[in-house]
């Protein structure tokens, strides 16, 4: 084979590859063009999956050392089954859980630039394991979630004033990513060592502020209840219901300022574009709204609980 024939074959191969890529891209855009906004039930299903992954499946089955799990299998299994954990067992479990998260801090930091590692937090405050503060340097979930939230607001503002389609798409992707990261910080915090909730000093700027702060507060309140107890479950329900509403509001704002083509490229809250830690959707749910609620009346399942914030400030849209 001479050089000319070889170059011709390379050219055919490259052209074929380009054609395949174009056909794949065309097929994708045809199938996913201008995606419909997620329904309330679709958001709830996705949120339950994310919460389950962040609280139990990730820490227990993917991040915990196999030997650690073997040594404390009865305790871990009790949590996974939704059984109420005694105070003494909860202290041991939350300390073990904190160690699991600590061992993965650098891994989590690769996925979230807003992750905040703080040292010796609240050392004069009582924690939820009968001690004081959070000694050492740990991802402080409250600070990380607040940082994600402020970045979320910046991205939403950027979409509203975007000067190009590329900027709008980029900010939309980051907005959905920040929204998911908020849950990835707060959900595992309910099983870990922590200090009490500290309300903001500023008045809420709008409904989005109120929703976020309610989500944060309810997750924080769950931290100080016996794991899987009725009060713990109720705080989890309220946190998840309000997080559903937060996702709906983020989605509404993104859709309001994007064209059909921009929405296609941005994707949705559940899309792969947000570059988040992958959550397998085939995994069995160990924690779901139905499982948490028990005998809770069905009509309350998707109603957000907008409790007044501790600041007492009036809310303005």
C-alpha positions as CSV (number, residue, x, y, z in Angstrom):
1,X,0.0,0.0,0.0
2,X,1.5,3.4,-1.0
3,X,1.3,6.6,0.9
4,X,-1.5,8.0,-1.2
5,X,-3.8,5.0,-0.5
6,X,-3.0,5.0,3.2
7,X,-3.9,8.7,3.4
8,X,-7.1,8.1,1.5
9,X,-8.1,5.3,4.0
10,X,-7.3,7.6,6.9
11,X,-9.5,10.3,5.3
12,X,-12.4,7.8,4.9
13,X,-12.0,6.7,8.5
14,X,-12.0,10.3,9.8
15,X,-15.0,11.2,7.6
16,X,-16.9,8.2,8.9
17,X,-16.2,9.0,12.5
18,X,-17.3,12.6,11.9
19,X,-20.5,11.3,10.3
20,X,-21.2,9.0,13.2
21,X,-20.7,11.8,15.7
22,X,-23.0,14.1,13.7
23,X,-25.7,11.4,13.5
24,X,-25.4,10.7,17.2
25,X,-25.7,14.4,18.1
26,X,-28.6,14.8,15.7
27,X,-30.4,11.8,17.2
28,X,-29.8,13.2,20.7
29,X,-31.1,16.6,19.9
30,X,-34.1,15.1,18.2
31,X,-35.0,12.9,21.2
32,X,-34.3,15.5,23.8
33,X,-35.2,18.8,22.1
34,X,-36.8,21.3,24.5
35,X,-37.3,18.9,27.4
36,X,-40.5,19.4,29.3
37,X,-40.0,20.6,32.9
38,X,-40.0,17.9,35.4
39,X,-43.3,17.2,37.1
40,X,-43.7,17.4,40.9
41,X,-43.8,13.6,41.1
42,X,-40.7,13.2,38.9
43,X,-38.9,15.7,41.2
44,X,-40.0,13.8,44.3
45,X,-38.8,10.5,42.9
46,X,-35.4,11.9,41.9
47,X,-35.0,13.7,45.3
48,X,-35.8,10.5,47.2
49,X,-33.1,8.7,45.2
50,X,-30.5,11.5,45.9
51,X,-31.4,11.6,49.6
52,X,-31.1,7.8,49.9
53,X,-27.8,7.8,48.1
54,X,-26.4,10.6,50.2
55,X,-27.5,9.4,53.6
56,X,-27.2,5.6,53.4
57,X,-26.2,3.9,50.2
58,X,-23.1,6.0,49.5
59,X,-21.6,6.2,53.0
60,X,-22.6,2.6,54.0
61,X,-21.9,0.6,50.9
62,X,-19.4,2.7,48.8
63,X,-17.4,4.8,51.2
64,X,-17.2,2.8,54.4
65,X,-14.2,0.5,54.8
66,X,-15.3,-3.1,54.5
67,X,-13.7,-4.0,57.8
68,X,-15.5,-1.1,59.5
69,X,-18.8,-2.2,58.2
70,X,-18.1,-5.8,59.2
71,X,-17.3,-4.8,62.8
72,X,-20.5,-2.7,63.1
73,X,-22.8,-4.6,60.8
74,X,-25.7,-4.8,63.3
75,X,-25.7,-1.1,63.9
76,X,-25.4,-0.2,60.2
77,X,-28.1,-2.7,59.3
78,X,-30.5,-1.3,61.9
79,X,-30.1,2.2,60.3
80,X,-30.6,0.7,56.9
81,X,-33.8,-1.0,57.9
82,X,-35.3,2.2,59.3
83,X,-35.3,1.0,62.9
84,X,-35.0,3.5,65.7
85,X,-31.5,3.8,67.0
86,X,-31.0,4.2,70.7
87,X,-29.2,7.3,72.1
88,X,-26.0,5.3,72.9
89,X,-26.0,3.6,69.6
90,X,-26.7,6.8,67.8
91,X,-23.6,8.5,69.4
92,X,-21.4,5.6,68.3
93,X,-23.0,5.5,64.8
94,X,-22.7,9.3,64.2
95,X,-19.0,9.3,65.2
96,X,-18.3,6.3,62.9
97,X,-20.3,8.1,60.1
98,X,-18.3,11.3,60.6
99,X,-15.1,9.3,60.2
100,X,-16.4,7.8,56.9
101,X,-17.2,11.2,55.5
102,X,-13.8,12.6,56.7
103,X,-12.0,9.8,54.8
104,X,-13.7,10.9,51.6
105,X,-13.3,14.7,51.9
106,X,-10.7,15.0,49.1
107,X,-12.9,12.8,46.8
108,X,-16.0,15.0,47.5
109,X,-14.0,18.1,46.9
110,X,-13.3,17.0,43.3
111,X,-17.0,17.3,42.6
112,X,-17.8,20.5,44.5
113,X,-15.8,23.7,44.5
114,X,-18.0,25.1,47.2
115,X,-17.1,22.4,49.8
116,X,-15.9,24.2,52.9
117,X,-13.4,22.6,55.3
118,X,-13.5,24.4,58.6
119,X,-11.5,23.7,61.8
120,X,-12.8,23.4,65.4
121,X,-16.3,24.6,64.7
122,X,-18.6,25.7,67.6
123,X,-16.4,24.4,70.3
124,X,-18.4,26.3,72.9
125,X,-21.7,24.7,71.7
126,X,-23.2,21.4,72.6
127,X,-23.1,18.9,69.8
128,X,-25.4,15.9,69.1
129,X,-23.0,13.3,70.5
130,X,-23.0,14.6,74.1
131,X,-19.9,16.7,73.7
132,X,-18.8,20.2,72.5
133,X,-18.3,21.4,69.0
134,X,-16.7,19.7,66.0
135,X,-13.0,19.3,66.7
136,X,-10.6,18.9,63.8
137,X,-10.9,20.0,60.1
138,X,-14.1,18.7,58.4
139,X,-16.4,19.6,55.6
140,X,-18.8,21.8,57.5
141,X,-22.1,20.9,55.8
142,X,-23.9,24.0,56.8
143,X,-21.3,26.3,55.4
144,X,-20.8,24.2,52.2
145,X,-24.6,24.2,51.6
146,X,-24.8,27.9,52.1
147,X,-21.9,28.5,49.7
148,X,-23.6,26.3,47.1
149,X,-26.8,28.2,47.6
150,X,-25.2,31.6,47.1
151,X,-23.5,30.3,43.9
152,X,-26.9,29.0,42.8
153,X,-28.4,32.4,43.1
154,X,-25.4,33.9,41.2
155,X,-26.0,31.4,38.4
156,X,-29.7,32.2,38.2
157,X,-29.0,35.9,38.1
158,X,-26.4,35.2,35.4
159,X,-29.0,33.3,33.3
160,X,-31.4,36.2,33.5
161,X,-28.7,38.6,32.2
162,X,-26.8,36.2,29.9
163,X,-25.3,37.9,26.9
164,X,-24.9,34.7,24.8
165,X,-26.4,31.2,24.5
166,X,-23.2,29.6,25.7
167,X,-23.2,31.7,28.9
168,X,-26.9,30.8,29.5
169,X,-26.3,27.1,29.1
170,X,-23.1,27.1,31.2
171,X,-24.9,28.9,34.0
172,X,-28.0,26.7,33.8
173,X,-25.8,23.6,34.1
174,X,-24.1,25.1,37.2
175,X,-27.4,26.1,38.7
176,X,-28.7,22.5,38.6
177,X,-25.4,21.2,39.9
178,X,-25.4,23.7,42.9
179,X,-29.0,22.6,43.6
180,X,-28.0,18.9,43.8
181,X,-24.9,19.7,45.8
182,X,-27.0,21.3,48.5
183,X,-28.7,18.0,49.1
184,X,-25.4,16.1,48.9
185,X,-24.1,18.2,51.8
186,X,-27.2,18.3,54.0
187,X,-28.6,14.8,53.7
188,X,-25.6,13.0,55.2
189,X,-25.3,15.6,57.9
190,X,-28.4,14.1,59.6
191,X,-26.4,11.0,60.4
192,X,-23.2,12.7,61.4
193,X,-21.8,14.7,64.3
194,X,-22.8,18.4,64.3
195,X,-23.6,21.5,66.2
196,X,-27.1,23.3,66.3
197,X,-28.6,25.3,63.5
198,X,-27.7,29.0,63.4
199,X,-30.3,31.2,61.6
200,X,-29.2,33.9,59.2
201,X,-29.1,37.5,60.4
202,X,-30.4,39.0,57.1
203,X,-34.0,38.9,56.0
204,X,-35.0,36.5,53.2
205,X,-34.8,38.1,49.8
206,X,-37.6,36.0,48.2
207,X,-39.2,32.6,48.3
208,X,-36.1,30.9,47.2
209,X,-34.3,32.1,50.3
210,X,-37.1,30.9,52.5
211,X,-37.2,27.4,50.9
212,X,-33.4,27.0,51.2
213,X,-33.4,28.1,54.8
214,X,-36.3,25.8,55.7
215,X,-34.5,22.9,54.1
216,X,-31.3,23.6,56.0
217,X,-33.1,24.1,59.3
218,X,-35.2,20.9,59.0
219,X,-32.1,18.8,58.2
220,X,-30.3,20.4,61.2
221,X,-33.2,19.7,63.5
222,X,-33.1,16.0,62.4
223,X,-29.5,15.8,63.5
224,X,-30.5,16.2,67.1
225,X,-33.2,13.5,67.1
226,X,-32.8,9.8,67.5
227,X,-32.1,8.4,64.1
228,X,-35.3,7.0,62.4
229,X,-37.5,8.1,65.3
230,X,-40.8,9.8,64.5
231,X,-39.4,13.4,65.1
232,X,-36.4,12.6,63.0
233,X,-38.7,11.3,60.2
234,X,-40.9,14.3,60.3
235,X,-38.0,16.7,60.0
236,X,-36.7,14.7,57.1
237,X,-40.1,14.8,55.4
238,X,-40.3,18.6,55.9
239,X,-36.8,19.0,54.6
240,X,-37.4,16.9,51.5
241,X,-40.8,18.5,50.7
242,X,-39.2,22.0,50.8
243,X,-36.3,20.8,48.8
244,X,-38.8,19.6,46.1
245,X,-40.2,23.1,46.1
246,X,-36.7,24.5,45.8
247,X,-36.0,22.4,42.8
248,X,-39.3,23.5,41.2
249,X,-38.4,27.1,41.7
250,X,-34.9,26.7,40.3
251,X,-36.4,24.9,37.3
252,X,-39.0,27.7,36.8
253,X,-36.3,30.4,36.8
254,X,-34.0,28.5,34.4
255,X,-36.9,27.8,31.9
256,X,-38.1,31.4,32.1
257,X,-34.9,32.7,30.6
258,X,-33.8,30.0,28.2
259,X,-34.8,29.2,24.6
260,X,-35.8,25.7,23.6
261,X,-32.3,25.1,22.2
262,X,-30.6,26.3,25.3
263,X,-32.8,24.1,27.5
264,X,-31.9,21.1,25.3
265,X,-28.2,21.6,25.9
266,X,-28.6,22.6,29.5
267,X,-30.7,19.5,30.3
268,X,-32.8,19.2,33.4
269,X,-32.2,18.7,37.1
270,X,-31.9,15.0,36.5
271,X,-29.6,15.3,33.5
272,X,-26.0,14.1,33.0
273,X,-24.9,17.7,32.2
274,X,-24.7,18.8,35.8
275,X,-21.5,16.7,36.2
276,X,-22.5,15.4,39.6
277,X,-21.6,12.3,41.4
278,X,-23.5,9.5,39.6
279,X,-26.5,8.1,41.4
280,X,-27.7,4.7,40.0
281,X,-31.4,4.8,39.5
282,X,-31.9,1.1,39.7
283,X,-30.8,0.9,43.3
284,X,-33.4,-0.1,45.8
285,X,-34.7,2.8,47.9
286,X,-34.0,2.4,51.6
287,X,-35.2,5.9,52.5
288,X,-38.2,7.3,50.6
289,X,-40.9,9.8,51.4
290,X,-43.5,7.0,51.7
291,X,-41.1,5.0,53.9
292,X,-40.4,8.0,56.1
293,X,-44.0,9.1,56.4
294,X,-45.5,5.9,57.7
295,X,-49.1,6.7,58.2
296,X,-48.8,10.3,57.1
297,X,-51.9,11.4,55.1
298,X,-51.3,11.2,51.3
299,X,-52.5,14.8,50.6
300,X,-49.5,16.2,52.5
301,X,-46.9,14.4,50.5
302,X,-46.0,17.2,48.1
303,X,-47.0,20.3,50.0
304,X,-43.9,22.3,51.1
305,X,-43.8,23.3,54.7
306,X,-42.8,27.0,54.7
307,X,-42.3,27.5,58.4
308,X,-41.5,31.0,59.6
309,X,-37.7,31.6,59.8
310,X,-36.2,32.3,63.2
311,X,-35.3,35.9,62.1
312,X,-39.0,36.8,61.9
313,X,-38.4,39.0,58.9
314,X,-41.1,39.7,56.4
315,X,-40.6,38.0,53.0
316,X,-40.6,40.1,49.9
317,X,-40.7,38.7,46.3
